[in-house]
Amino acid sequence: MTDDREHRTSYDRRLGEIETREADVEAPTQEVVRRGGTFESFRHRDYTLFWSGAFVSNIGTWMQNYALGLVVYAFRSSEFDLGVVNFLSGIPVLFLALWAGGLADRVDRKRLIIWTQAVLLVQAAALGWLYNAGQLSSRTPIASLVWVSSLGILGGIMSALAFPSWQSMLPDLVPKDSLLNAIALNSAQFQSARLVGPLLGGALFIAGLTMGGIFYVNSVSFLFVIWALWVIRPRKQEHHAASAGETGWQRMTAGLRYTRENHVVRVLILSTALMTIFAMPYMMLLPAVVDKALIAPSIHGLARSALQGRLFAYVMAANGLGAVIGSLAVASLPKIVVRERIMRWSLLAMALLLIAFSASRSLALTMAISALAGAALLTTNSLVNTSIQSAVPNHLRGRVMAVFIMSFMGLMPISAAIFGPLGEVIGPTNAIGGGAVVLLAWAITLLLRPRLLGLERKAA
């Protein structure tokens, strides 16, 4: 009962804050005008170190994602193989996120993240050794797929353990007034890495570095984030004692209960889940899209593989550039702006852009649409993230963010399991277009029924 009252009180406070922001839109106070700025969180040393270390590490991770997509697709030129690897590497997040969220609220988050990053360093080095030893090739596709999938499961377990702590540690690095900006800049960091990583990976590949060498570069990049985590000094976590009679299961699922009872957060989580299942396949299927929609059938052999690697890097980089712009736009939003209102339109834009993406057969047009889709995706994701983080009580943050991570990262394997085989049967572009139509229907529903996000209060 105590937790329930706290949940309702927190939600009522959130609604009051939204009403205050609406009043400030009409006549913002001088304090509101003076406060903020796109890069305000960089005034805080620990956040800057945390951001910088993660940026370097994520560049390495996106280099590896670029290389791994090409390596796996080269086994048998199969969308199914891409789906299998994405499913197995992502499924641990779905099953472990709730437990990891409870762990994030009980243990030293910094230490937990350091250990997970150390294991990921070893995993990336193992991929490099296997590739250079000839164990990941089209000569032995099944064995190669087993190696990649096994290491993917290990990486997925480490990611599942780290994600809730990673998200939950941001409030320990900046003051509360800078939290929304810190979240948006963290998204910008991740997406900037998504822009730089594939471009750098593609450049190194063209320059003669093997895919195994790219995996080794990613392994080294983890040293930067481990060092950054080692030297920062986050504020001490608040550990709340469990309520009398509360079981371990009830503590672990407290985030789910909060999400169920908070109407706006529930709809935000559902929107994220639908976006993950029906919009994210376009990234998973991108190697196949490049191969089958952008490269002429007359090009064969090594020339086709080299061209595929370059075009894949270009389209991924364009998407990352758009995502950077989208996340910086969210970071620049005044604190008085109601995020939920904008999110409906960014979700609509995402759906329409993916329909256009599925119809494109031009590299220039595909890159332009990919950039805009990246902006729409990250705008939506950042808006949902900041809305939830600003509403959740601090002692439940890890567990509620675990639900958000389940709806985003955790459902990616479900998306892969559906759209990998679907892309094999009807083609990757048709699969992407079909998913976009489902997302379009949900975006229109949110626009026609603003009360789903509590926005009828704004019109009153």
Steps between C-alpha positions, in 0.01 A plus 500: 500500500784739579655450156159551333447831680851610401430409137176703495663794675786499251258489206288786642818703547597429138160625377543813708843560346353462151228756576763742633704458183193576291447823690864589443456455124272801495719712730837339582670630811847653486632196687368271225647722229845515661523134595604222263683477171568214262824396674426602860581155644863530387552749784520198730835314502375150573233516231754625244740214577217246496374637166847508340597147604168363379535688170836339417376155605179534298696600190679166534170320557346648184811412304448143619128509415588618149759224455291227661199569278714455189678193640173324589331588172805366311451151652203419274362839376204429730259736674414204724857487633486871582175440687644205696806694617296807595245282682754307705710804589193695611286239675694515833387862540135394483539234769756666728407869486254490794748317722780733387279800580455378856874440517564859386296627796693284751868484400776743402398585144844625403673181603239285324546690172881471521480120531259468207718718279804286584317187383389676179865591439586129509202413277612746230857364514364146459312603184821650361701185573234272346478707181875522452530125568255427215222374729244755377459448125268379227699173483348390833175702525327295770803482731565870440140582587528298821817688604349842431170409667672365812708813543189705422316333789791583733496862382123513544525381861759766581293768328189390691687539828647839407212686331280577807804611703625711209169686466446526875844647571438822304308667787804430724724708269301823449259714703131429456447815291750369243369143484289533184792666322741230622273224367469668161876561475560137592278404206697742281824331612369157406373620164816695422686174552249333266596762240877481548531124564381364163687773310821426687448126465436536127806723457723251685358214294569684174850582628569129543410418863325164529167456672694328777707815541180702542389265777836553674459879474166468678664291771753776569225766503348349816809611693388862462160453661647279775751776581227767501284296735797436727579871553152650537337540840119483465276610782428222748199290406195499722409145600142467627417215733242255372145541634395261773377175348622591150635197317803489271268464201301807605818705535623387159170577326442837671589673174230305316243593766596867475469486121159331522366758747641810327283547190733733308811291568308189393415653161858627456635149564246351257600754234866406546417130471308550176779715357756232589307212346377671183756775428838366612514214245619749241838514679524122539415442132721779367776272361234315300334825387834631371569171322160451338366852450806720439754280313446391141467122448774515236769570765646179645772360724754714681386816323148447635627431854719813499217716365258357754739586784533861383129558440406338830738737680356802315137419582579417865698823534216702347261346751739580783533861383125544508484341843764742631298794372183359656657442841663846504162650412351329804791620715427857384130488589405742778397331823152646462426297185271198547691209346200272458337742256800497264549124527174426313620693196851353499346151510279590202803633311692180575225283350463709184876516446535122526228451241699730269823316594351166395411643157836666427743351250737798487807527726466879539129478583554206736771691687280810529204298628727304733627826654147629555388163639794505740395846619139388549600180681733668745268794556226255595725287716658798681162661563363179651814449708498853643125488570532177697816603688340827611193317633648202682587512873874465561487177703314327213708647218703189420195274492285736292783564256535122474144491365590772249810301397290185463263687268792633294805272508320196640246478219758533223551120491124451462510746211796312352320165537200638310663714234809289424297208359239741361771687308623166365153418367366831367821700468664743745342817360148354505550385860612850604203661324253262666634576846484874431128475417429350845698780667312758292167371633619543862637850437166608350322353803713714736428811292125437493481408870724744691356387834710182467799716591312722743500785248130582538605694812696736273191590299295577812 
